[in-house]
Amino acid sequence: MDVEARAELQGRAMRELSIAHQLAETRLNRALRPLGLTMTHTAVLLHLANAGPGSVGDIAAAMEVNQPAVSKTLKTLVDRGAVTVQAAADDARRRDVSLTPLGGELIGQAMRAMHPDATVAFAGLDDTRLRDLVELLGEVRVALDDARRR
């Protein structure tokens, strides 16, 4: 494939990914509303569940958003008892964030609330194609995450 054709194909892939993201986020935010959560809240909870405790700056960097946006999201999660935020033992300027047991329970509730929309989204894919999609999206995520770190 020549460079121009590759660029066009990559552009189509990014457009499809962008549109799918917007449609999924809208549906999932609607599904999460009864829990008092948004996809942003859920993303922070999932980040903490996967990466473990970290600073506000670590979370902001991983999610590629500014620290005030993370702090605003964390305030809601602290008020819900889903996370704790405390000054770091080695640097009082840094705030460390940890997932609480309630935060872990909220992740489970969020996953159950989002399940019907996932079923709709992936209904046309058999198990093999769904596994392939998960693998391919994982590769895209890793590539984007690696690029963020450079």
Phi and psi in degrees as a GROMACS rama.xvg file:
@    title "Ramachandran Plot"
@    xaxis  label "Phi"
@    yaxis  label "Psi"
@TYPE xy
-76.4223  168.83  ASP-2
-60.8482  -42.0347  VAL-3
-65.969  -43.6198  GLU-4
-65.709  -39.1006  ALA-5
-63.5268  -43.8226  ARG-6
-61.4906  -41.5388  ALA-7
-65.1059  -42.4754  GLU-8
-65.4276  -41.7726  LEU-9
-63.1467  -38.8279  GLN-10
-62.0451  -43.0392  GLY-11
-62.0659  -42.2774  ARG-12
-61.9823  -43.953  ALA-13
-66.6748  -38.0304  MET-14
-62.9674  -46.7192  ARG-15
-60.907  -43.1647  GLU-16
-63.0096  -42.393  LEU-17
-63.9806  -45.4836  SER-18
-66.1251  -44.5853  ILE-19
-61.0425  -39.9939  ALA-20
-61.1984  -47.0285  HIS-21
-62.4783  -46.3792  GLN-22
-63.467  -43.4112  LEU-23
-66.2047  -44.4488  ALA-24
-62.4305  -40.6588  GLU-25
-61.2036  -48.412  THR-26
-65.097  -42.5884  ARG-27
-70.8119  -36.5511  LEU-28
-61.0295  -39.5041  ASN-29
-63.4954  -41.6713  ARG-30
-67.9484  -31.7872  ALA-31
-83.3158  -18.8564  LEU-32
-51.601  -44.1327  ARG-33
-61.8728  -21.5574  PRO-34
-87.0587  -4.97773  LEU-35
74.1388  24.2669  GLY-36
-118.555  160.636  LEU-37
-124.239  173.012  THR-38
-63.0179  -32.4446  MET-39
-63.7114  -46.3662  THR-40
-58.4377  -46.285  HIS-41
-64.1526  -39.2514  THR-42
-62.7224  -41.1464  ALA-43
-65.6593  -44.7695  VAL-44
-60.8703  -44.3011  LEU-45
-65.7542  -37.6996  LEU-46
-59.7644  -47.4582  HIS-47
-64.8439  -37.57  LEU-48
-65.4402  -36.6691  ALA-49
-84.9328  -42.2069  ASN-50
-93.4885  -18.3063  ALA-51
85.865  -178.79  GLY-52
-56.3623  149.116  PRO-53
-162.65  175.308  GLY-54
-83.7904  164.497  SER-55
-58.0215  -40.9446  VAL-56
-62.8333  -40.1842  GLY-57
-61.0646  -44.7056  ASP-58
-64.692  -45.0474  ILE-59
-59.7019  -43.5128  ALA-60
-65.114  -44.1977  ALA-61
-64.381  -34.655  ALA-62
-93.7689  -4.49222  MET-63
55.5895  48.1378  GLU-64
-131.555  168.732  VAL-65
-81.3579  159.22  ASN-66
-62.0016  -37.642  GLN-67
-59.9206  -36.2195  PRO-68
-65.77  -40.7429  ALA-69
-66.0177  -42.8061  VAL-70
-60.8992  -39.5476  SER-71
-63.6752  -45.1204  LYS-72
-63.6269  -42.4152  THR-73
-64.4044  -34.7368  LEU-74
-58.1319  -45.6827  LYS-75
-61.6809  -43.5189  THR-76
-68.8871  -34.6034  LEU-77
-65.4127  -45.4476  VAL-78
-59.8373  -31.5123  ASP-79
-81.4592  -11.4054  ARG-80
80.639  15.6572  GLY-81
-84.3902  -25.8649  ALA-82
-140.126  161.029  VAL-83
-117.117  146.615  THR-84
-130.116  123.941  VAL-85
-141.409  156.959  GLN-86
-62.7716  139.329  ALA-87
-66.7183  144.419  ALA-88
-62.0052  -34.1907  ALA-89
-96.5078  -7.9925  ASP-90
-158.371  104.257  ASP-91
-64.4897  -16.2171  ALA-92
-77.7078  -24.4246  ARG-93
-91.527  138.415  ARG-94
-110.186  126.066  ARG-95
-96.6276  138.988  ASP-96
-116.738  134.204  VAL-97
-131.797  146.192  SER-98
-78.0357  137.704  LEU-99
-96.9245  167.757  THR-100
-55.9643  -37.4777  PRO-101
-63.4097  -38.1391  LEU-102
-61.1324  -40.2386  GLY-103
-62.9282  -40.3528  GLY-104
-64.4668  -38.9873  GLU-105
-63.2205  -35.74  LEU-106
-60.5132  -46.018  ILE-107
-60.5262  -43.24  GLY-108
-63.3266  -41.0058  GLN-109
-63.6686  -43.3771  ALA-110
-61.7033  -41.2454  MET-111
-66.7179  -38.1494  ARG-112
-67.0609  -32.4278  ALA-113
-85.891  -13.5762  MET-114
-55.943  -45.2572  HIS-115
-58.7645  -38.1376  PRO-116
-71.0494  -34.3071  ASP-117
-64.4026  -38.3766  ALA-118
-62.1682  -42.7227  THR-119
-63.767  -46.342  VAL-120
-62.511  -37.1299  ALA-121
-109.097  11.9987  PHE-122
-58.7665  -33.381  ALA-123
-82.5351  -0.541857  GLY-124
-107.127  128.957  LEU-125
-74.7409  173.655  ASP-126
-58.2118  -38.9355  ASP-127
-65.3834  -47.0271  THR-128
-66.3628  -35.6478  ARG-129
-65.7977  -43.4222  LEU-130
-60.354  -42.1615  ARG-131
-61.4682  -42.8879  ASP-132
-61.7217  -45.4693  LEU-133
-59.1989  -44.2945  VAL-134
-63.1893  -46.3725  GLU-135
-63.4602  -43.5523  LEU-136
-64.4623  -35.8783  LEU-137
-61.6628  -41.0721  GLY-138
-64.0532  -41.779  GLU-139
-63.3235  -44.7392  VAL-140
-59.7813  -46.0198  ARG-141
-62.1042  -43.7793  VAL-142
-60.9649  -43.8894  ALA-143
-68.6426  -38.4038  LEU-144
-67.1588  -40.8152  ASP-145
-63.1559  -41.3818  ASP-146
-63.99  -35.0287  ALA-147
-63.4423  -34.8259  ARG-148
-79.931  -13.3034  ARG-149
